[in-house]
């Protein structure tokens, strides 16, 4: 890290940035073999400080630090070129660069007011000063004017103009401070400066510098607070100084952050050279959490018309916690907002839908948050409801698997009980619905025997359901034997069945048919 007088910091962030985002760093393509630091913008152009050159294009070096002096350069793609700011007075170049140290600049948003740091004159021991200049309609800069705080006995540097509050921040080692370099501020209305004052809470016995204000928060750098090593970035938030943490800071010097927008920018650090040379790193902020809107639209499964007043319950599958409850609006729409979801982490939800006159159902879906775009849940899972009607077979609607029986037996097996429990839940949710259980066999064996076997199997299933619902008389049952085959397999008398084992299994089934809904089909609009 070069001496503190010629470095500066720009940091632009939001209050919860460190908690909500990660930082990805990539070396900038315009780095040189010298110290490159302090990116800033003047208007729409990017500038950086790098090794100074004399008129003969030789690199000028500080005899004490054995490092080059610094000049201001314009960044063009992956290269740097001399900063060419035209002077209104000389019609040549504005003298933002001197023979020795030139450093931090700060401009307003329009790019027509510029503060810059250098030491005018030919004496390398002269103190650093801040000057400012304005740009006319021809793109020419006025003669630089010194700020009233300059003095040949101490340094005045690191300007930052807080345009929103008409305040100039700067750094100085003038008498009356708390330590080495301290942060000051003064009002500036474009023509006149107010009295300077030390900024409270941010100054210490060490070096406190590189001020930048964003959203009324002061960001700065210091080597005297609790750092990870060298200089770290800090923010003054609600009168409390906070380290920006290891996502920005390292055990080396980390300075000169500038945001191009809310998600990208540049940072200066010497971490990659073990403290030997400053480089610019391009960074991108990667969201760790995101807010997501889930949009639901419920329709009638037959007419595809919107269903209003559908009761919605959204449950987190892993915890069983009910996240939202409500009803669909006139257009069958329901909107759910989930806050601070982990990006890239799958989330499974269960949606419970109920409406009078329709078969209630629970459906589950999984989605992976990637951004804040609204998710149409109807593209992930079927939300439509089926109206309750007489003679409606509900096996498929309830997701029932085939109820199996052992050969020549009517006893309920454990796998059959799992399916019957689904019917029990349906009956308890629709307390006025009447069902008829119809059991069927395949065509093998005498038809009279199959009729009796199907009756016994239907009775076993009906008794199981009746014992677990209110008003058990709502359950009727009937055995159909082999009279209503799902797969036609003629095998009467001496005719041998030509069905496969799976075909025969499809014929051995129990179906559940709505016989009396006793409710209206509801208003579906």
TITOR-932635 format. One line per field, with one value per residue (C-alpha): chain; residue number from 1; residue in three letters; x, y, z. Coordinates in Angstrom, 3 decimals, padded with zeros to 6 digits. Layout:
% residues N
mol: c(A	...)
seq: c(NUM	...)
type: c(ALA	...)
xx: c(X	...)
yy: c(Y	...)
zz: c(Z	...)
END
This chain:
% residues 525
mol: c(A	A	A	A	A	A	A	A	A	A	A	A	A	A	A	A	A	A	A	A	A	A	A	A	A	A	A	A	A	A	A	A	A	A	A	A	A	A	A	A	A	A	A	A	A	A	A	A	A	A	A	A	A	A	A	A	A	A	A	A	A	A	A	A	A	A	A	A	A	A	A	A	A	A	A	A	A	A	A	A	A	A	A	A	A	A	A	A	A	A	A	A	A	A	A	A	A	A	A	A	A	A	A	A	A	A	A	A	A	A	A	A	A	A	A	A	A	A	A	A	A	A	A	A	A	A	A	A	A	A	A	A	A	A	A	A	A	A	A	A	A	A	A	A	A	A	A	A	A	A	A	A	A	A	A	A	A	A	A	A	A	A	A	A	A	A	A	A	A	A	A	A	A	A	A	A	A	A	A	A	A	A	A	A	A	A	A	A	A	A	A	A	A	A	A	A	A	A	A	A	A	A	A	A	A	A	A	A	A	A	A	A	A	A	A	A	A	A	A	A	A	A	A	A	A	A	A	A	A	A	A	A	A	A	A	A	A	A	A	A	A	A	A	A	A	A	A	A	A	A	A	A	A	A	A	A	A	A	A	A	A	A	A	A	A	A	A	A	A	A	A	A	A	A	A	A	A	A	A	A	A	A	A	A	A	A	A	A	A	A	A	A	A	A	A	A	A	A	A	A	A	A	A	A	A	A	A	A	A	A	A	A	A	A	A	A	A	A	A	A	A	A	A	A	A	A	A	A	A	A	A	A	A	A	A	A	A	A	A	A	A	A	A	A	A	A	A	A	A	A	A	A	A	A	A	A	A	A	A	A	A	A	A	A	A	A	A	A	A	A	A	A	A	A	A	A	A	A	A	A	A	A	A	A	A	A	A	A	A	A	A	A	A	A	A	A	A	A	A	A	A	A	A	A	A	A	A	A	A	A	A	A	A	A	A	A	A	A	A	A	A	A	A	A	A	A	A	A	A	A	A	A	A	A	A	A	A	A	A	A	A	A	A	A	A	A	A	A	A	A	A	A	A	A	A	A	A	A	A	A	A	A	A	A	A	A	A	A	A	A	A	A	A	A	A	A	A	A	A	A	A	A	A	A	A	A	A	A	A	A	A	A	A	A	A	A	A	A	A	A	A	A	A	A	A	A	A	A	A	A	A	A	A	A	A	A	A	A	A	A	A	A	A	A	A)
seq: c(1	2	3	4	5	6	7	8	9	10	11	12	13	14	15	16	17	18	19	20	21	22	23	24	25	26	27	28	29	30	31	32	33	34	35	36	37	38	39	40	41	42	43	44	45	46	47	48	49	50	51	52	53	54	55	56	57	58	59	60	61	62	63	64	65	66	67	68	69	70	71	72	73	74	75	76	77	78	79	80	81	82	83	84	85	86	87	88	89	90	91	92	93	94	95	96	97	98	99	100	101	102	103	104	105	106	107	108	109	110	111	112	113	114	115	116	117	118	119	120	121	122	123	124	125	126	127	128	129	130	131	132	133	134	135	136	137	138	139	140	141	142	143	144	145	146	147	148	149	150	151	152	153	154	155	156	157	158	159	160	161	162	163	164	165	166	167	168	169	170	171	172	173	174	175	176	177	178	179	180	181	182	183	184	185	186	187	188	189	190	191	192	193	194	195	196	197	198	199	200	201	202	203	204	205	206	207	208	209	210	211	212	213	214	215	216	217	218	219	220	221	222	223	224	225	226	227	228	229	230	231	232	233	234	235	236	237	238	239	240	241	242	243	244	245	246	247	248	249	250	251	252	253	254	255	256	257	258	259	260	261	262	263	264	265	266	267	268	269	270	271	272	273	274	275	276	277	278	279	280	281	282	283	284	285	286	287	288	289	290	291	292	293	294	295	296	297	298	299	300	301	302	303	304	305	306	307	308	309	310	311	312	313	314	315	316	317	318	319	320	321	322	323	324	325	326	327	328	329	330	331	332	333	334	335	336	337	338	339	340	341	342	343	344	345	346	347	348	349	350	351	352	353	354	355	356	357	358	359	360	361	362	363	364	365	366	367	368	369	370	371	372	373	374	375	376	377	378	379	380	381	382	383	384	385	386	387	388	389	390	391	392	393	394	395	396	397	398	399	400	401	402	403	404	405	406	407	408	409	410	411	412	413	414	415	416	417	418	419	420	421	422	423	424	425	426	427	428	429	430	431	432	433	434	435	436	437	438	439	440	441	442	443	444	445	446	447	448	449	450	451	452	453	454	455	456	457	458	459	460	461	462	463	464	465	466	467	468	469	470	471	472	473	474	475	476	477	478	479	480	481	482	483	484	485	486	487	488	489	490	491	492	493	494	495	496	497	498	499	500	501	502	503	504	505	506	507	508	509	510	511	512	513	514	515	516	517	518	519	520	521	522	523	524	525)
type: c(UNK	UNK	UNK	UNK	UNK	UNK	UNK	UNK	UNK	UNK	UNK	UNK	UNK	UNK	UNK	UNK	UNK	UNK	UNK	UNK	UNK	UNK	UNK	UNK	UNK	UNK	UNK	UNK	UNK	UNK	UNK	UNK	UNK	UNK	UNK	UNK	UNK	UNK	UNK	UNK	UNK	UNK	UNK	UNK	UNK	UNK	UNK	UNK	UNK	UNK	UNK	UNK	UNK	UNK	UNK	UNK	UNK	UNK	UNK	UNK	UNK	UNK	UNK	UNK	UNK	UNK	UNK	UNK	UNK	UNK	UNK	UNK	UNK	UNK	UNK	UNK	UNK	UNK	UNK	UNK	UNK	UNK	UNK	UNK	UNK	UNK	UNK	UNK	UNK	UNK	UNK	UNK	UNK	UNK	UNK	UNK	UNK	UNK	UNK	UNK	UNK	UNK	UNK	UNK	UNK	UNK	UNK	UNK	UNK	UNK	UNK	UNK	UNK	UNK	UNK	UNK	UNK	UNK	UNK	UNK	UNK	UNK	UNK	UNK	UNK	UNK	UNK	UNK	UNK	UNK	UNK	UNK	UNK	UNK	UNK	UNK	UNK	UNK	UNK	UNK	UNK	UNK	UNK	UNK	UNK	UNK	UNK	UNK	UNK	UNK	UNK	UNK	UNK	UNK	UNK	UNK	UNK	UNK	UNK	UNK	UNK	UNK	UNK	UNK	UNK	UNK	UNK	UNK	UNK	UNK	UNK	UNK	UNK	UNK	UNK	UNK	UNK	UNK	UNK	UNK	UNK	UNK	UNK	UNK	UNK	UNK	UNK	UNK	UNK	UNK	UNK	UNK	UNK	UNK	UNK	UNK	UNK	UNK	UNK	UNK	UNK	UNK	UNK	UNK	UNK	UNK	UNK	UNK	UNK	UNK	UNK	UNK	UNK	UNK	UNK	UNK	UNK	UNK	UNK	UNK	UNK	UNK	UNK	UNK	UNK	UNK	UNK	UNK	UNK	UNK	UNK	UNK	UNK	UNK	UNK	UNK	UNK	UNK	UNK	UNK	UNK	UNK	UNK	UNK	UNK	UNK	UNK	UNK	UNK	UNK	UNK	UNK	UNK	UNK	UNK	UNK	UNK	UNK	UNK	UNK	UNK	UNK	UNK	UNK	UNK	UNK	UNK	UNK	UNK	UNK	UNK	UNK	UNK	UNK	UNK	UNK	UNK	UNK	UNK	UNK	UNK	UNK	UNK	UNK	UNK	UNK	UNK	UNK	UNK	UNK	UNK	UNK	UNK	UNK	UNK	UNK	UNK	UNK	UNK	UNK	UNK	UNK	UNK	UNK	UNK	UNK	UNK	UNK	UNK	UNK	UNK	UNK	UNK	UNK	UNK	UNK	UNK	UNK	UNK	UNK	UNK	UNK	UNK	UNK	UNK	UNK	UNK	UNK	UNK	UNK	UNK	UNK	UNK	UNK	UNK	UNK	UNK	UNK	UNK	UNK	UNK	UNK	UNK	UNK	UNK	UNK	UNK	UNK	UNK	UNK	UNK	UNK	UNK	UNK	UNK	UNK	UNK	UNK	UNK	UNK	UNK	UNK	UNK	UNK	UNK	UNK	UNK	UNK	UNK	UNK	UNK	UNK	UNK	UNK	UNK	UNK	UNK	UNK	UNK	UNK	UNK	UNK	UNK	UNK	UNK	UNK	UNK	UNK	UNK	UNK	UNK	UNK	UNK	UNK	UNK	UNK	UNK	UNK	UNK	UNK	UNK	UNK	UNK	UNK	UNK	UNK	UNK	UNK	UNK	UNK	UNK	UNK	UNK	UNK	UNK	UNK	UNK	UNK	UNK	UNK	UNK	UNK	UNK	UNK	UNK	UNK	UNK	UNK	UNK	UNK	UNK	UNK	UNK	UNK	UNK	UNK	UNK	UNK	UNK	UNK	UNK	UNK	UNK	UNK	UNK	UNK	UNK	UNK	UNK	UNK	UNK	UNK	UNK	UNK	UNK	UNK	UNK	UNK	UNK	UNK	UNK	UNK	UNK	UNK	UNK	UNK	UNK	UNK	UNK	UNK	UNK	UNK	UNK	UNK	UNK	UNK	UNK	UNK	UNK	UNK	UNK	UNK	UNK	UNK	UNK	UNK	UNK	UNK	UNK	UNK	UNK	UNK	UNK	UNK	UNK	UNK	UNK	UNK	UNK	UNK	UNK	UNK	UNK	UNK	UNK	UNK	UNK	UNK	UNK	UNK	UNK	UNK	UNK	UNK	UNK	UNK	UNK	UNK	UNK	UNK	UNK	UNK	UNK	UNK	UNK)
xx: c(000.000	001.393	001.405	-002.008	-002.018	-002.511	-005.156	-008.907	-012.066	-015.419	-017.996	-021.629	-023.922	-027.187	-027.781	-028.257	-025.780	-023.342	-026.061	-027.964	-025.165	-021.840	-018.945	-017.175	-013.798	-011.998	-008.757	-009.553	-008.260	-006.678	-004.232	-000.575	002.639	002.547	000.175	-003.305	-005.896	-008.740	-011.269	-013.760	-016.201	-016.328	-019.546	-019.871	-016.130	-014.043	-010.722	-007.961	-004.726	-001.544	002.202	003.149	005.089	007.289	007.188	009.702	007.366	009.685	008.204	008.838	009.681	009.508	013.098	011.895	009.195	010.958	007.545	006.277	004.334	000.701	-001.259	-004.902	-005.723	-008.869	-009.907	-010.813	-011.762	-008.824	-006.324	-005.580	-004.799	-003.813	-006.645	-007.577	-009.692	-009.723	-008.922	-011.138	-008.254	-005.345	-007.315	-004.891	-005.143	-006.412	-003.513	-005.040	-001.694	001.478	005.115	004.585	001.675	-001.774	-004.634	-008.274	-010.952	-014.674	-017.341	-021.038	-023.565	-023.718	-019.941	-019.559	-018.092	-014.753	-012.655	-009.115	-005.926	-002.327	000.650	001.078	004.594	007.962	008.798	008.207	007.923	004.936	001.771	-001.181	-004.047	-007.595	-008.781	-012.096	-013.196	-016.459	-017.196	-018.917	-021.277	-018.297	-016.868	-014.039	-013.010	-012.567	-009.338	-008.919	-009.783	-008.242	-010.504	-010.080	-008.752	-005.455	-002.296	001.401	001.894	-000.309	-002.008	-005.575	-006.683	-009.288	-012.183	-015.661	-018.590	-021.886	-024.116	-027.373	-026.414	-024.149	-021.223	-017.545	-015.752	-011.967	-009.021	-006.219	-003.441	-004.001	-003.593	-006.624	-007.321	-007.336	-004.447	-002.672	-005.220	-008.716	-011.974	-013.495	-016.499	-017.805	-020.882	-020.538	-023.335	-021.365	-019.803	-019.098	-017.722	-018.942	-016.824	-014.946	-015.650	-014.312	-016.743	-017.764	-017.253	-015.128	-011.785	-009.165	-005.502	-004.603	-005.341	-009.018	-009.648	-011.243	-014.757	-017.762	-021.415	-024.311	-027.883	-026.743	-024.214	-020.523	-018.110	-014.423	-011.150	-009.074	-006.096	-006.985	-010.305	-010.673	-009.263	-008.547	-005.125	-003.801	-006.565	-010.166	-013.424	-015.922	-019.330	-020.856	-024.422	-026.676	-023.608	-022.028	-018.835	-019.078	-016.389	-017.687	-016.346	-014.213	-016.270	-014.537	-011.616	-008.553	-005.382	-003.895	-005.009	-008.469	-009.489	-011.089	-014.352	-016.623	-019.998	-020.938	-024.454	-026.063	-024.536	-021.064	-018.042	-014.348	-012.232	-008.545	-006.538	-002.963	-004.045	-002.943	000.638	000.985	000.962	003.511	001.380	-002.151	-004.463	-008.005	-010.519	-013.865	-016.540	-020.079	-022.590	-024.344	-027.705	-027.887	-031.558	-034.473	-038.159	-040.467	-044.122	-046.054	-049.149	-052.032	-055.048	-057.757	-060.247	-063.116	-061.543	-064.362	-065.334	-061.902	-063.727	-062.151	-063.200	-063.715	-063.720	-061.563	-060.050	-056.248	-053.769	-050.028	-047.900	-044.137	-043.582	-040.421	-041.842	-045.618	-045.852	-048.794	-047.266	-050.426	-054.198	-056.807	-059.298	-059.081	-060.487	-063.205	-060.790	-059.665	-056.352	-054.301	-050.885	-048.367	-045.130	-042.203	-039.444	-035.699	-035.507	-032.056	-031.159	-030.539	-032.080	-035.147	-038.320	-041.311	-044.801	-048.172	-051.263	-054.635	-057.689	-061.325	-064.561	-068.172	-069.410	-065.918	-063.566	-060.995	-057.401	-053.866	-051.087	-047.357	-044.766	-041.073	-039.381	-035.866	-035.569	-033.218	-034.432	-037.335	-039.482	-043.055	-043.649	-046.903	-047.630	-050.130	-047.156	-045.758	-048.825	-052.516	-054.590	-057.953	-060.832	-063.346	-067.038	-068.881	-071.508	-073.622	-071.982	-068.568	-065.833	-063.285	-060.516	-058.202	-059.108	-058.091	-054.942	-056.093	-054.010	-055.631	-056.909	-055.442	-056.760	-055.038	-056.235	-059.726	-059.838	-061.829	-059.611	-058.112	-054.360	-052.168	-051.597	-055.380	-055.878	-053.554	-055.859	-059.044	-057.710	-057.689	-061.392	-061.995	-060.282	-062.395	-065.633	-064.716	-063.941	-067.191	-069.620	-072.778	-071.476	-072.754	-070.554	-071.121	-068.278	-068.250	-065.919	-065.010	-063.162	-061.432	-063.164	-061.340	-063.439	-067.238	-069.195	-071.526	-068.530	-066.936	-070.131	-070.124	-066.390	-066.808	-069.684	-067.559	-064.649	-066.922	-068.377	-064.913	-063.968	-067.329	-067.166	-063.661	-064.798	-068.084	-066.223	-064.193	-066.658	-069.693	-073.065	-071.821	-075.098	-073.585	-071.642	-073.293	-071.577	-072.146	-070.284	-070.310	-068.300	-066.934	-069.861	-068.088	-064.577	-062.186	-060.196	-062.378	-061.091	-063.739	-063.195	-066.558	-066.764	-064.089	-062.788	-059.390	-058.585	-056.300	-055.497	-052.080	-051.512	-051.570	-054.847	-056.414	-055.167	-056.905	-060.156	-059.787	-060.624	-062.795	-064.261	-065.800	-068.691	-070.503	-074.204	-075.536	-073.405	-076.268	-074.421	-074.525	-071.749	-070.865	-070.501	-067.711	-067.167)
yy: c(000.000	003.429	006.232	007.111	010.643	009.524	006.847	007.226	005.268	005.262	002.957	002.723	000.245	-000.387	-001.109	-004.878	-005.431	-007.638	-009.882	-010.199	-010.433	-012.079	-010.476	-011.935	-010.343	-010.445	-008.569	-005.591	-005.943	-002.462	-003.138	-002.294	-003.493	-000.384	000.693	001.093	002.438	004.810	004.369	007.228	008.521	011.975	012.112	008.798	008.079	005.992	007.270	005.583	006.624	004.962	005.593	009.160	010.021	013.038	014.904	012.394	009.538	008.273	006.930	009.364	007.747	008.928	008.648	007.747	005.123	003.859	003.840	005.974	009.137	008.963	010.606	010.477	008.363	007.717	004.083	003.047	-000.618	-002.598	000.244	003.556	006.817	010.294	012.221	014.935	017.505	020.679	024.006	027.011	029.335	027.815	025.836	023.038	020.383	021.144	020.694	017.983	016.192	017.673	016.569	014.750	013.154	013.545	011.782	011.551	013.212	013.654	014.908	015.639	013.451	015.723	015.663	019.468	020.046	018.456	018.345	016.988	016.547	017.430	019.518	022.451	023.807	022.218	021.201	017.537	018.355	020.647	019.639	018.146	020.490	020.293	022.429	022.535	023.454	023.714	022.756	025.064	024.181	023.714	020.989	023.234	023.374	026.659	027.756	025.593	027.322	026.236	025.298	027.647	024.866	024.423	025.325	024.925	023.481	020.402	018.195	018.576	015.677	012.963	015.196	013.787	015.995	014.913	016.526	015.626	017.539	020.168	019.079	018.626	015.918	015.929	014.507	016.418	016.114	019.710	020.597	019.959	016.459	013.245	011.462	011.180	011.824	012.873	013.362	016.846	018.350	021.773	022.992	024.134	025.736	025.922	029.280	029.548	027.169	026.987	026.430	023.142	020.641	017.271	014.453	012.890	009.195	008.242	009.751	008.036	008.166	006.425	007.296	007.770	008.768	008.125	009.468	008.668	009.319	007.241	007.265	009.519	006.923	007.721	005.091	005.460	003.599	003.292	001.445	002.256	000.547	-003.221	-004.234	-007.579	-006.200	-002.986	-000.634	-001.840	-000.370	000.878	002.521	004.932	003.748	005.293	006.743	003.258	002.388	-001.030	-003.011	-004.065	-007.553	-010.121	-010.046	-006.734	-006.669	-008.930	-009.023	-006.589	-003.107	-002.939	000.468	002.526	000.724	002.262	001.006	001.381	000.361	-001.561	-004.875	-004.086	-001.841	-001.792	-002.261	-001.508	-004.114	-005.352	-008.781	-010.590	-009.303	-009.832	-006.095	-005.181	-003.507	-002.144	-003.529	-002.854	-005.666	-005.720	-006.985	-008.199	-008.490	-011.840	-012.011	-014.653	-014.112	-012.939	-012.096	-014.139	-013.715	-016.926	-016.472	-018.969	-019.096	-021.705	-022.743	-025.166	-028.303	-028.767	-025.253	-023.666	-020.681	-018.821	-019.934	-017.257	-017.840	-020.964	-021.469	-021.588	-022.867	-022.833	-025.144	-025.547	-029.259	-029.664	-027.999	-028.243	-024.502	-022.727	-019.837	-018.270	-018.643	-016.844	-017.109	-016.506	-013.240	-012.734	-013.838	-016.984	-015.355	-015.648	-013.994	-015.146	-013.289	-015.162	-013.014	-013.657	-017.069	-018.595	-018.409	-021.835	-023.746	-025.806	-025.237	-027.608	-026.323	-028.022	-026.212	-027.104	-026.042	-026.188	-024.879	-025.893	-028.065	-029.138	-031.937	-030.558	-031.478	-031.049	-030.696	-030.199	-028.500	-027.657	-024.548	-023.133	-019.347	-017.735	-014.135	-011.909	-012.739	-013.814	-017.565	-018.867	-021.939	-023.151	-023.907	-026.247	-028.102	-028.568	-026.161	-026.746	-028.206	-030.816	-030.206	-032.823	-034.553	-037.675	-040.856	-039.214	-041.815	-040.241	-042.849	-040.913	-037.539	-038.740	-040.355	-043.817	-046.789	-050.144	-051.871	-055.364	-058.501	-061.794	-064.608	-065.777	-063.507	-060.441	-059.348	-055.850	-055.762	-053.023	-051.422	-051.276	-049.540	-046.715	-046.027	-046.356	-043.749	-041.300	-041.992	-041.500	-038.098	-037.160	-038.132	-036.222	-033.139	-033.423	-034.329	-034.397	-036.453	-040.029	-042.675	-046.122	-048.632	-050.918	-053.942	-055.911	-059.124	-060.399	-062.990	-066.038	-068.524	-069.037	-065.794	-066.617	-067.116	-063.865	-061.970	-063.251	-062.548	-058.968	-058.434	-059.627	-057.414	-054.364	-055.049	-055.194	-051.815	-050.227	-051.328	-049.885	-046.487	-046.440	-046.920	-043.755	-041.155	-039.254	-040.539	-043.939	-044.427	-042.239	-045.294	-047.895	-050.865	-053.312	-056.178	-056.414	-059.586	-059.813	-058.000	-054.667	-055.396	-052.499	-054.574	-056.875	-060.434	-063.001	-066.179	-067.748	-071.487	-073.226	-069.982	-069.186	-065.572	-063.857	-061.034	-060.440	-060.428	-056.629	-056.585	-058.931	-056.698	-053.688	-055.638	-056.545	-053.123	-051.152	-047.881	-045.039	-043.229	-040.095	-040.990	-037.856	-034.684	-032.901	-029.596	-027.016	-026.952	-023.464	-020.225	-020.492	-017.311)
zz: c(000.000	-000.987	001.568	002.886	001.493	-002.088	-001.671	-001.511	-001.042	-002.718	-001.262	-002.234	-000.519	001.243	004.911	004.674	001.858	003.732	005.108	001.834	-000.734	-001.429	-003.306	-006.347	-007.178	-010.549	-011.417	-013.656	-017.205	-017.123	-014.255	-014.870	-013.215	-010.998	-008.250	-009.714	-007.345	-006.677	-009.477	-009.799	-012.384	-013.922	-015.887	-017.750	-017.900	-015.519	-014.144	-012.164	-010.456	-011.684	-012.232	-013.126	-016.291	-016.971	-020.329	-021.703	-020.864	-018.122	-014.912	-012.069	-008.737	-005.139	-003.842	-000.359	-001.033	-004.206	-005.859	-008.729	-008.120	-009.260	-012.048	-013.036	-016.125	-018.117	-018.547	-022.064	-022.345	-020.964	-021.353	-019.678	-021.409	-020.270	-018.650	-021.144	-019.356	-021.477	-019.798	-020.473	-019.606	-021.550	-024.187	-023.321	-020.631	-017.149	-014.751	-012.570	-012.875	-011.420	-011.343	-008.086	-006.249	-007.753	-006.145	-005.273	-007.362	-006.768	-009.156	-008.976	-010.794	-013.847	-014.180	-014.338	-010.870	-010.049	-006.896	-007.257	-005.236	-006.151	-005.025	-007.389	-007.740	-008.297	-004.751	-004.038	-000.335	-000.801	000.995	-000.826	-001.606	-002.965	-005.878	-007.694	-011.207	-013.127	-016.752	-019.222	-022.081	-024.420	-022.201	-020.945	-017.304	-015.432	-013.770	-010.642	-007.387	-004.059	-001.198	001.790	004.008	002.135	004.033	003.304	006.798	006.447	003.889	002.667	000.461	-000.256	-001.348	-001.555	-002.486	-000.944	-003.545	-001.808	001.334	-000.316	001.840	001.021	003.008	003.103	005.028	006.731	009.281	010.398	014.099	016.277	015.019	017.024	015.347	011.999	009.262	010.270	008.386	008.168	006.431	005.405	003.582	-000.025	-002.064	-005.304	-004.488	-000.791	001.824	005.410	008.492	008.668	011.445	012.544	011.764	015.050	015.907	012.887	013.909	016.079	017.059	013.778	010.167	009.330	005.769	002.360	003.151	000.981	001.758	000.455	001.717	004.550	005.740	005.902	004.595	005.357	005.841	008.975	010.415	014.017	014.566	014.857	011.463	009.837	008.944	007.399	006.316	006.385	005.147	007.715	007.778	010.261	010.706	013.364	015.111	015.291	013.426	011.744	009.905	006.477	007.139	005.381	002.198	001.453	003.857	004.110	006.207	003.663	002.595	001.030	-000.248	-002.969	-003.585	-006.177	-007.329	-010.982	-009.970	-007.124	-008.224	-009.623	-009.300	-008.412	-005.322	-004.703	-002.812	-002.495	-001.254	-004.437	-004.147	-000.383	000.146	-002.520	-005.189	-005.408	-008.061	-009.150	-008.804	-010.536	-008.198	-008.535	-005.745	-005.767	-004.029	-001.318	-000.573	-002.664	-002.226	-004.461	-005.377	-006.034	-008.174	-008.050	-010.374	-009.649	-012.336	-012.822	-014.252	-016.771	-017.859	-017.177	-015.701	-012.775	-009.311	-006.681	-002.905	-002.985	000.451	000.103	002.642	001.846	004.001	004.132	003.594	005.714	008.842	008.474	009.153	007.523	005.609	004.209	004.370	002.338	-000.503	-004.223	-005.551	-008.155	-010.872	-009.054	-008.224	-005.045	-004.514	-001.936	-001.127	000.401	001.909	002.026	000.367	-000.126	-003.803	-005.315	-002.405	-003.439	-001.445	-001.301	-000.519	-000.093	-001.349	000.151	-001.916	-000.769	-002.246	-001.707	-004.533	-005.586	-004.625	-002.218	-002.846	-001.598	-004.155	-003.627	-005.769	-005.537	-006.878	-006.675	-006.147	-008.665	-008.847	-007.876	-010.904	-010.139	-010.329	-011.828	-009.689	-012.281	-014.530	-011.876	-010.608	-011.453	-009.322	-011.022	-009.018	-010.199	-009.425	-007.386	-009.541	-009.279	-010.625	-010.572	-010.016	-007.698	-007.694	-009.985	-008.480	-005.020	-006.370	-005.257	-006.189	-006.969	-003.844	-003.884	-002.263	-001.746	-003.963	-003.060	000.023	001.023	003.933	003.705	003.204	004.681	001.280	000.745	004.105	002.992	000.058	002.107	004.542	001.634	001.115	004.848	004.683	001.661	003.414	006.562	004.501	002.486	005.261	003.115	000.201	-000.251	-001.889	-003.359	-003.275	-006.259	-006.208	-009.294	-010.151	-013.240	-015.442	-014.203	-012.291	-012.222	-012.603	-009.683	-007.405	-008.582	-007.803	-004.221	-003.831	-005.041	-002.580	000.339	-000.716	-001.054	002.399	003.981	002.481	003.346	006.982	007.323	006.056	008.032	011.286	010.673	009.379	010.628	009.397	008.184	006.342	003.634	002.461	000.229	-001.398	-004.199	-005.815	-009.603	-010.036	-013.572	-015.182	-015.674	-016.906	-017.334	-019.822	-021.875	-021.362	-022.437	-020.480	-019.801	-019.397	-021.412	-022.935	-021.454	-020.641	-023.135	-020.702	-019.201	-015.443	-015.421	-017.372	-014.851	-012.044	-013.604	-013.578	-009.870	-008.471	-006.093	-007.371	-005.382	-007.033	-005.858	-005.557	-003.906	-003.647	-001.771	-002.277	-005.006	-007.524	-006.316	-008.248	-010.764	-012.622)
END
